[in-house]
Amino acid sequence: PAAAASSTATEVHVDLPPAATTTVPLHSSDGTHHAYLYVGSPPQRQTLIVDTGSRLVAFPCHPCDNCGKHASTHYYDPDRSTTDVIPGCDECRFGGMSKCENGSCQFVQRYTEGSTLTAYEVTDVMWLGTDDVLESLENHMRLAVPFVFGCQTSEKGLFVNQYADGIMGMAMHQTSLITALHEAGAIPRDAFALCLDGSGGMFSLGGTGLRYDSSSSSGRSISRGNSTSSESDRSSQTTKVAGHHLEPMRFTPLTKSHGWYAVGVESVHVGDVLITSSPSVLQSFNDDKGTIIDSGTTDSYLPKAASVPFKKAWEQTTGRVYTNKLERYTYEGFLKLPLVTFTIAGDVQWSIRPESYMEAAKVKRKAGGVTSKGIIPFNISVPWQGLKSFTNRMYLDEPRGCVMGGNAMVNHDILFDIEAKRVGIARADCTYGGSDYVAA
């Protein structure tokens, strides 16, 4: 629905984003964002990567001889659940992937970075919650739906040693958990929002759990109701969280039908320098898969065709040669690093700040120099003395299209409105402060 929003200069009409039914927390480990998923009866909690760049939900099941140790103490055990169902070979849901073996629907999934999982289809009740089991039962189990997922019997590559138990694919597909929640009437709209920050953030179901209130001095108390109510109505149906939008959310249409969330890029600036003046460079952002928003990829990857103008603009702006190797900055020098700003169709300005694309790193000193030994959190508002080590995690080598990874999404609330085939973007404080279930 459209509504009028007042501005100090002129009256501006903006679309109000659909309101979430509920929000759940995210937590971050090594730059990757995770949600708590409860599965089965009684519930067994799993910690999953929230991945808008893939479509399957999968995690290790007992027994799994080739699976590593992960966040959860135990693998999901179908024998402990009274509600699990193993589909027969005539009921396979993962069409084109699953094959009938030993009376069940089995499949192998390979990912771009080289990891592989082997699994079979299982259906059980599941819902998103918090790290508190009791709270999740009381406040969030009302959103439980039967859902088909991959019960892993083997994993290879990065999956073996990762923190997360598994992955929760959120790409547009008939097997999406969000779509299943909507079809079951658990959420009012086929939509969700991710608001990521350095420690985690929040995951909103059915819309966004945040709003922009230009009249509020703090904006810390957020009121949301169902997506058809007026703004005044919404204030009486409260889901209180700590975060808020720092600007009105703007919307851009999805540009591709491949299932990923692709948006149309109209220009890219490094600081004040336009790097897409060449039509071929601009087109490289929109070719093939296009520019996709992929929360499961920690870093961001710009098209190789944009490498030369990007590096020239970087050197012109910073006086430094662009590199993805470890560098050291004073606090004052770091503050001079440029924004990287994407103008997206619909007059959406998406700026990636240095504290998002630069990763503070622990260093290991050895003969010949220093190397990164791990990630350390840092607060840009707290000055540091001397030099601090960073690695630039914006890469210029994507063969076709562009990947806006988790570091580009940080400190933005991004609405994935599957129902309206659009994406909403707003700068935001993504602090999660708890939520109560709100009936749709």
C-alpha positions in Angstrom: 0.0 0.0 0.0 1.1 3.6 -0.6 1.0 6.3 2.0 2.2 9.8 2.5 5.4 10.4 4.4 6.3 13.9 5.5 9.6 15.5 4.8 11.0 18.7 6.2 11.3 20.1 2.6 8.5 18.6 0.6 5.8 16.0 0.9 7.2 12.7 -0.5 5.1 9.7 -1.3 6.7 6.4 -0.5 5.6 2.8 -0.5 5.4 1.4 3.0 7.1 -2.0 3.1 5.0 -5.0 4.2 5.2 -5.6 7.9 6.7 -8.8 9.3 4.7 -11.2 11.4 7.7 -11.8 13.7 11.5 -11.4 13.8 14.2 -13.8 15.0 17.8 -13.1 15.8 20.8 -13.8 13.6 24.3 -14.4 14.9 27.6 -14.0 13.0 30.7 -16.2 12.9 33.7 -15.3 10.7 31.5 -12.9 8.7 28.8 -15.5 7.9 25.3 -15.1 9.4 23.3 -17.9 11.0 19.7 -18.6 12.2 18.4 -21.1 14.7 16.0 -23.6 13.2 14.0 -26.0 15.3 13.1 -29.4 13.7 10.9 -32.3 14.8 8.9 -33.3 17.8 10.4 -32.9 20.3 12.4 -30.1 18.7 16.0 -30.4 17.8 17.8 -27.1 17.2 20.1 -26.6 14.2 22.3 -23.6 13.4 22.1 -22.8 9.7 23.7 -20.3 7.3 21.1 -18.0 5.9 21.8 -18.2 2.2 19.8 -16.2 -0.4 22.1 -17.7 -3.1 20.9 -21.3 -2.9 17.5 -23.0 -2.5 17.9 -26.2 -0.3 17.7 -26.6 3.4 20.1 -29.3 4.5 22.1 -30.4 7.6 23.7 -33.6 9.0 21.5 -36.3 10.3 22.4 -39.2 12.6 24.2 -41.3 11.6 26.6 -39.3 9.4 30.0 -40.9 9.3 31.6 -38.3 7.0 30.3 -35.1 8.7 32.3 -32.7 10.9 31.7 -31.2 14.3 29.5 -28.1 14.1 27.6 -25.7 16.3 25.0 -28.2 17.6 26.1 -30.9 20.0 24.1 -33.5 18.2 23.1 -34.2 14.6 19.4 -34.2 13.8 18.1 -37.7 14.6 15.0 -38.7 12.7 14.4 -41.6 15.1 13.9 -39.1 18.0 11.1 -37.3 16.1 7.5 -38.4 16.1 6.6 -36.2 13.2 9.3 -37.1 10.6 8.3 -38.6 7.2 10.6 -40.1 4.6 9.0 -39.5 1.2 8.7 -42.5 -1.1 10.3 -42.5 -4.5 7.0 -41.3 -6.1 6.9 -38.3 -3.8 10.4 -36.7 -4.3 10.2 -32.9 -4.0 13.6 -31.9 -5.3 12.8 -32.5 -9.0 15.8 -32.9 -11.2 18.0 -33.6 -8.3 16.7 -36.5 -6.3 17.0 -40.1 -7.5 15.4 -43.2 -6.0 17.9 -45.2 -4.1 17.1 -47.8 -1.4 13.5 -46.6 -1.4 14.2 -42.9 -0.6 14.8 -39.7 -2.6 18.6 -39.2 -2.5 20.7 -36.4 -4.1 24.1 -34.8 -4.3 24.5 -31.0 -4.2 27.7 -29.2 -5.2 28.4 -25.6 -4.4 30.5 -23.0 -6.2 33.4 -22.9 -3.7 33.8 -26.7 -4.0 31.8 -28.1 -1.1 29.6 -31.1 -1.6 26.8 -32.7 0.4 25.0 -36.0 0.0 21.6 -36.3 1.5 18.1 -37.9 1.3 14.8 -36.1 1.6 12.9 -35.9 4.9 9.8 -34.0 5.9 9.3 -32.8 9.4 7.9 -29.8 11.2 10.2 -26.9 11.5 10.3 -23.2 12.6 12.7 -20.4 13.2 13.4 -19.3 16.7 16.1 -18.0 19.1 18.9 -19.7 21.0 16.4 -20.1 23.9 14.4 -23.3 23.5 11.6 -22.3 25.9 11.2 -18.9 24.2 11.2 -20.5 20.8 8.5 -23.0 21.9 6.3 -20.3 23.5 6.7 -17.5 20.9 7.6 -19.1 17.6 6.3 -22.7 17.4 3.0 -21.2 16.1 4.9 -20.7 12.9 5.8 -24.4 12.6 5.1 -26.1 9.2 5.9 -29.5 7.7 8.8 -28.9 5.4 11.1 -31.1 3.2 14.8 -30.8 3.7 18.0 -32.7 2.9 19.1 -35.1 5.6 22.9 -35.2 5.1 24.8 -38.5 5.2 28.1 -37.0 3.9 29.8 -33.7 3.5 33.0 -32.6 1.8 35.1 -29.5 1.4 34.5 -26.4 3.6 31.3 -27.9 5.0 33.3 -30.4 7.1 35.0 -27.7 9.3 32.5 -24.9 9.2 30.8 -23.6 12.3 27.3 -24.0 11.0 25.4 -27.3 11.1 24.1 -26.7 7.6 22.6 -24.3 5.1 19.2 -22.7 4.7 18.7 -21.8 1.1 16.3 -18.8 0.7 16.4 -18.4 -3.1 13.0 -18.2 -4.9 11.7 -21.7 -5.4 8.7 -23.8 -4.6 10.7 -25.6 -1.9 11.5 -22.3 -0.1 10.7 -22.3 3.6 9.3 -18.8 3.3 7.0 -19.9 0.6 5.9 -22.9 2.7 5.2 -20.6 5.7 3.1 -18.4 3.4 1.2 -21.2 1.8 0.4 -22.6 5.3 -1.0 -19.2 6.4 1.8 -18.8 9.1 2.9 -15.5 7.5 0.7 -13.0 5.6 3.0 -12.5 2.6 5.6 -14.4 0.6 8.4 -12.2 1.8 11.2 -11.9 4.3 13.9 -9.4 5.3 17.5 -9.7 6.4 19.2 -6.9 8.4 22.8 -7.9 9.0 25.3 -6.3 11.3 28.7 -7.3 12.6 27.4 -9.5 15.5 24.4 -10.9 13.7 21.2 -8.8 13.1 17.7 -10.0 12.5 15.6 -12.1 10.2 12.0 -10.9 9.6 9.3 -13.2 8.3 6.4 -12.0 6.1 8.0 -8.5 5.5 10.3 -6.3 7.4 10.3 -5.9 11.2 11.7 -2.3 11.0 10.4 1.0 9.9 11.5 4.6 9.4 10.1 7.3 11.6 11.5 10.7 10.8 9.6 12.3 13.7 11.2 10.0 16.3 14.2 11.3 18.2 15.6 7.8 18.8 13.7 5.5 16.6 14.5 2.7 19.0 11.0 1.4 19.6 9.6 -0.2 16.5 5.9 -0.9 16.0 4.7 -3.2 13.2 1.4 -4.9 12.5 -0.1 -6.7 9.5 0.7 -5.5 6.0 -2.8 -4.2 5.3 -3.1 -1.8 8.3 -2.5 1.9 8.2 0.6 3.4 9.9 -1.5 4.5 12.9 -3.0 1.1 13.2 0.4 -0.5 13.1 1.5 1.4 16.2 -1.1 -0.4 18.3 0.1 -3.9 17.1 3.6 -4.0 18.4 6.6 -6.1 17.7 9.4 -4.3 19.5 12.9 -4.6 18.3 16.0 -2.4 18.9 16.8 -1.6 15.3 15.2 0.9 12.9 15.5 2.2 9.3 17.8 5.2 8.9 16.0 6.3 5.7 12.7 5.3 3.9 13.0 1.9 2.2 13.1 2.1 -1.6 12.2 -0.6 -4.0 13.7 -2.1 -7.1 12.2 -4.8 -9.4 13.9 -8.2 -9.7 15.4 -8.4 -13.2 15.9 -12.2 -13.7 13.8 -15.3 -13.4 16.5 -17.8 -12.4 15.6 -17.8 -8.7 18.4 -15.6 -7.4 17.6 -12.1 -6.3 19.0 -10.0 -9.2 18.7 -6.3 -9.4 19.4 -3.8 -12.2 22.6 -1.7 -11.8 22.5 1.8 -13.4 25.8 3.1 -12.2 28.7 2.5 -9.8 30.9 5.1 -8.1 34.1 4.7 -6.1 33.9 7.8 -3.9 32.9 10.5 -6.4 34.4 8.7 -9.4 32.0 7.0 -11.9 33.5 3.7 -13.0 30.6 2.7 -15.3 30.8 5.4 -18.0 31.7 2.7 -20.5 28.5 0.9 -21.7 30.4 -2.4 -21.8 31.5 -2.0 -18.1 28.0 -1.1 -17.0 26.6 -4.0 -19.0 29.0 -6.4 -17.2 27.1 -5.9 -14.0 23.8 -6.9 -15.6 25.0 -9.7 -17.9 24.3 -13.4 -17.4 23.0 -13.9 -13.8 23.1 -10.1 -13.3 23.9 -8.5 -9.9 22.6 -10.9 -7.3 22.2 -10.4 -3.5 23.8 -13.5 -1.9 23.8 -13.6 1.9 25.6 -16.9 1.9 28.7 -15.5 0.3 30.7 -13.6 2.9 32.5 -11.3 0.4 31.5 -9.3 -2.7 32.6 -9.9 -6.2 32.5 -7.3 -8.9 32.8 -8.2 -12.6 36.2 -8.6 -14.0 35.3 -6.1 -16.8 35.1 -3.4 -14.1 38.5 -4.1 -12.7 40.5 -1.5 -14.6 38.2 1.5 -14.0 37.7 0.5 -10.4 41.4 0.3 -9.7 42.0 3.7 -11.4 39.2 5.3 -9.4 40.6 3.7 -6.2 44.1 5.0 -6.8 42.8 8.5 -7.7 40.7 8.6 -4.5 43.1 7.0 -2.0 46.5 7.4 -3.5 47.0 3.7 -3.0 47.2 0.7 -5.4 44.1 -1.5 -5.0 44.8 -4.9 -3.5 43.2 -7.7 -1.7 46.3 -8.4 0.3 46.8 -7.4 3.9 47.3 -3.6 4.4 47.8 -1.4 7.5 46.0 1.8 8.2 46.0 4.5 10.7 42.6 5.5 12.0 42.7 8.8 10.1 43.8 7.1 6.9 41.0 4.5 7.2 38.4 7.3 7.5 39.5 8.6 4.1 38.6 5.4 2.3 35.8 5.8 -0.2 32.2 4.6 -0.3 31.5 2.2 -3.1 28.0 3.2 -4.3 25.7 1.3 -6.5 22.7 3.1 -8.1 20.0 0.5 -8.6 16.9 0.8 -10.8 14.2 2.8 -8.9 16.7 5.4 -7.7 18.0 3.1 -5.0 21.4 4.2 -3.6 23.3 1.3 -2.1 26.5 2.5 -0.5 29.1 0.0 0.9 31.2 1.6 3.6 34.9 0.9 4.3 34.0 -0.8 7.6 31.9 -3.3 5.7 34.3 -4.1 2.8 37.5 -3.9 4.8 38.0 -6.8 7.2 40.1 -6.3 10.3 42.6 -9.1 10.6 44.8 -10.7 13.2 48.3 -11.0 11.8 51.0 -13.7 11.9 54.4 -12.2 11.6 57.1 -14.2 9.8 60.1 -13.7 7.6 59.2 -11.8 4.5 56.1 -10.0 5.9 52.8 -10.6 7.7 49.8 -12.8 6.8 46.2 -12.8 8.0 45.5 -15.3 10.7 41.9 -14.6 11.4 39.1 -12.0 11.6 38.7 -9.6 14.6 35.7 -7.4 15.2 36.2 -3.6 15.3 34.1 -0.6 16.0 34.7 2.3 13.5 33.5 4.8 16.1 36.4 3.9 18.4 39.7 5.4 17.2 42.8 3.3 17.4 46.4 4.2 17.9 49.1 3.4 15.4 48.4 0.9 12.6 45.7 -1.7 12.3 45.7 -4.5 9.7 42.9 -5.0 7.2 42.1 -7.1 4.1 39.8 -5.7 1.4 37.1 -8.2 0.7 35.7 -6.7 -2.4 37.1 -8.7 -5.3 37.2 -7.7 -9.0 37.3 -11.1 -10.7 33.7 -12.3 -11.1 33.6 -13.7 -14.7 29.9 -12.7 -15.4 27.6 -10.5 -13.4 28.2 -9.3 -9.8 27.7 -10.9 -6.3 26.7 -8.6 -3.5 27.7 -10.7 -0.5 27.1 -10.4 3.2 29.6 -7.6 3.6 27.6 -5.4 1.1 24.4 -6.2 3.0 25.7 -5.2 6.4 23.9 -2.2 8.1 21.1 -2.4 5.5 17.6 -3.9 5.9 16.9 -5.8 2.7 13.4 -6.9 1.9 13.0 -9.9 -0.4 9.5 -9.5 -1.5 8.9 -12.6 -3.5 5.2 -11.9 -3.9 5.8 -8.6 -5.6 9.0 -9.6 -7.4 11.0 -6.8 -5.9 13.7 -6.0 -3.4 13.5 -3.2 -0.8 16.7 -1.6 0.6 17.2 0.8 3.5 20.1 1.8 5.6 19.4 0.5 9.1 20.4 -0.1 12.6 20.1 -3.9 12.6 20.4 -4.4 16.4 18.1 -7.2 17.5 16.3 -6.5 20.8 13.9 -9.4 21.0 10.4 -9.8 19.5 6.9 -11.0 20.4 4.7 -13.0 18.1 2.2 -10.7 16.3 -0.9 -12.4 14.8 -1.3 -11.7 11.1 
